[in-house]
Amino acid sequence: MPVFNPPTTYFSLVTIRGDGIGAVATTYLDLENATAATALATVQESPALEWRGRVWDTAQDRASGVRARVRPVSQATPVPQLVFEQVSGDPAAPTYTELGYLTRGTAVGVDLFDASGNSLLRLDNSIGVTLRYGATIRMTIDSERIRLIGGANVAFDITEVGALDPGLYPVSDLVDQIGSASLRLTRVYSRRYWASGGTALVAGDFALSAGWGATASVGTITGDAHHARFTVTSAGAGQAANPTVTLTFKDGTWTNSPFAQVQIVAASTAADLLVAVTWTTTATTLVITFNGTPVAGRTYTFESMVLG
């Protein structure tokens, strides 16, 4: 193989041809520093490969190009870094500014770093792909999911494997919002809207006014503050007109008063099903009014749906 030691003659065109190689990796251009590394001089960098042009910067002729070189890293298991540098400035004495480098990943793969050593992209055969902004991971891809990361407590998984149905999932319950008052989704298409993440309601979340009777109770409770079904049993003495049921929202305030829909879906008599119900909401409560007078011993089953 010919050996060229700079400085050398200028060539207008160099063709390197290798026939009959087949599928065997064969070196035809070898940029090598053959000086042995030592305990005192632990690194011997490779010669660089440079692509340089010229550019007019509106005032003068400047250099413009890219230089690539191999920077070995001295450690127990040495690894090479393929460094990319911008070439700029005076063509006679150009400036070289490091843009970043590629290196072997922690397992089997490749890492792309910026000039400060922050990992920007990791392609790894065992753990997948990692995208960073500075030192912060913003996106990961592995065999099970794509994870989008907006901050310490804000992340979403796109997945279709494991115990979860195919879909977009928040990584934790701390993710409580998609969009804002000024940044909204214009349209959301869905086959079904399923609100199932609320905390299950219990009898202590309901307060009955005295008009239901002295020993009235709430039971057979299903659902949460978003959608619930519960039964009021009128009992004891003291039934009066227009008693109320107050539900305190389990998962905290809505900030503003939400919208609601309430109806009686089952009762002890057909006449009780015809009694009108009205309701009001605050940021923390739903107050339902039974516009009639309950009868001791009878039951009244309500269904409610709340939407902020």
N, C-alpha and C positions, 0 to 999 in steps of 0.2 A: 504493500500500500504506500503511495507517495506520502511524504511528510513535508508540510510547509511550515516553516518557522518565520513569524513576522519579524521585521518587515519583509514583504515579498513583492513580486511583480503584480501589477494590476491586470485583471482579466476582464474582458468585456462579456464573456459567457463561459460558464463552466458547466459541463454536463457530466453527471455521475451516473453511469449505467451499470446495472447488474442483471444479467439474464440467468434464467434457469434456477432462481432461488426457491421457487415453490412456496411452501408454507413455513419455511425456516427463517426465523429472524436473523438478519445478516447486517452487520454494521458496514456502511459505506462512507460515512463521514464521522470521524472520531475526533472530537475536541477534548483533548486530554491534558491534564497536568500530571506528569509522571514523577514529580518530586515527592519523595516519601514523607508522610506525616510523622511527627515525633512527639514525645511527651512535652516538649517545649513549644513546638509549632504544630498544634493539634489539628489544624485544618489547612488543606491546600485546595483552594477553589479551582473550578474548571475555567478554561478560557470561555469568554462570553461570545454569544452570537448576537449580532446587532443589525437591525434594519433601520437605516437612517435616510431621511429625505431632507429637503429644505423648504422653508415656508416664509412668505413675506408677512410680517406682523403689522403692516400699515406704515412702518417706519424703516425697517431694515430686514436683511436676510437672516433667518434663524434656523437652527437645526430642529428637526422634528422626527421622532422615531421611537423605537422600542428596543430594549436590550434584554436578552435572556441569559441567565447563567445559573450554574448549579452551586449552591452553598451547602457543603456538608455540615452536619451537626454532630459534634463529638460527644458521645455518650456510650453506655454499655452496649446498646444496639444502635449503631449509627444510622441516621436516616438522611436522605438528600432533600434539600429544598430547591425547587425550581423557581428562581426569583425573576420577576418581571419588573423592569424599570422604564420610566419615561425618559426619553432623550430630548433635551431642549436647550435653548440658549445659544451662545456663541458657537458657530460651527467649528471654529478652531479649538475651542476648549469647552465642549458641551457639558451641561449639568445632567447628572443621572439621579432621578428621584424614584425611590422604590414604590411600586404600586401594590404589591402583594406577592404571595408565593403559594405554590402547591407543594404538598408533602404527603407522605404516607399517613393514613389514619391510625387510630389506636388499635384497630383490628385489621381487617383486610379492606382497604379503601383509600380514599384521597381526601385531604383537607385543603381548603382554600382559605388563606389568612390575608388580612390587610397588612399594611406596612408596620402597624403597631403590634402585630402578633395576635390580633383578635380573630377567632375562627368565624368566617362568614358562611362557609358552606362545607358540609361534611357528607361525603358519599361513602357509605360503609356497607359492606356486604352482609354484616351481621346485625347492625342496628338501624340501617336505613339511611335517610337523608336528614340533615339538620341545617337549618338556615338561621343565621344570627344577624343582629344589628349591634355592632360593637360586641360587648360581652353578653348581651341578652339574647336568649333563644327566642325566635319568633315563629318558627314552623318546624315540625318534625313529620317525617313520613316513615312508617315501618310496615311490616307485613299485615298489620291489623287496622291501621287507622292513619288519617291525616289530622294532625293537631295544629290548630291556629292559636297562637298565644299573644294576647294583647297586654298582659301584665302578670303580676304575681298571683292574682286571684281571678284573672279573666282569661279563659281558654275554652275552645270548642273542639270536639272530636267529630270527624266525619268517618263513619265506620259502617261495616256491614257484616262483621264477624262476631263471634262470641255470643254472650247471652243477650245482647242488645239487638233490636230490629235495625235494619239499615236506616241511617238518619244522621242528623246533626245534633250533638249532645253537648251541653255545658259540662266542663270537667268537674265543677263543684257547685253547690247550692249558692255560693257567693256571686255567681253570675246571674244577675237578676234583671237584665235589661238588654234588649236588642233595639237599636235606634234611639232617638230622642225626640223632643218637641220640635227641633229644627232639622234633624237628620232622620227622615222616616222612610220606611219601605212603602213604595207606592201601591204595590199589589202583593198579596200573599195567596197563593192557590193551594188548597189542601182538600184532600178527600174527606178528612175528618179532623176536627179540633178536639183535642183530648187534654183537659186540664186535670192532671192527676198528681201534681207535686205538692199540693197544699197539705197542711197538718190536719189529721183526722179530728173531727169535732167530738166533744164529749158533753154530757149534760151540764157541766159547770160553765160552758160557753153560752148558755141560754139563761135569760132571766124572765120569769113570768110575772105579769102584774097581778094584783089581788083579785081582779075580776074573773080569773079562771077557777077560783076556789082556794080555800085555805091550804089544801094538801095536793094541789095540782102538780103535775110532773111532766118532764120531757124525756122521751125514750125512743128506742128503735132508730138510732141516729146513724146515718151513713153520709159519706162525703166530707167536704171541707167547706171553708168559707166561700169558695167560688161556686160550688154547686152542692146542695145538701138536701136531704130528705129526713124529716123528723116528725114524731107524733106527740101531740100534746094531749094529756088525759086530764079532763076536768074532774076535780074531786074535792070533797069537803064542802064547807059552807061558804057563802059569800060571793056566789057568782053574780057578775054585773055586766052591764052592756059595754061593748067595745073594749075588751081586754087586749093587751099587747104581749108580743114576744120580742125580746131584744136579744139579738145575736151579736156578740162582740167578736170581731174578726180575729181569727187565731194567729195569723202570721203578720200581725202588725198593721200599721196604718197604710191606707191607700194614698195618703197625702191630700188628695182631693176626694170629694164624695163620689163613689162609683154609681153606676147604673145598676138596677136590680129588676128582677121579675119574680113574682111569687104567686102561687095558687094552692088551693086545697085540692088534693088528688084522691083522698079517701076520707070517709067519715062514718060514724055509726048509723046515720040515716041519710036518705037521699036529700032531704030538706037541708041538712047541714052542708052538703056539697054546693048548694046554691047561695050560701052566705058569701057576700062580697068581702074581699080582703084588700086592704091598701097598705102602703109601706113608704117609709122614708129612709134615707141613708145619710150617714156622716162618714168622715174618713175612717172611722173605726167601728161603726155599728150599722146594723140593719134592724129597723124597728117595724114589726108587722102588726097591723091592727085587724082584729077579727070584728067585723061590723055587725055584730049580733050579740046575743047573750048565750054563753055556753051552758050546757046542761050537765049536772054532776053525773059521772059514770060514763059519759060519752068520750069518744076519741076523735081527734082531728089531725090528719096527716097533711103536712105542708111540704112543698118542694120550692126551693129558691135557687136562683142563679144570679150571680153578681159579676159585673164586668166593669173594669176600670177604663 
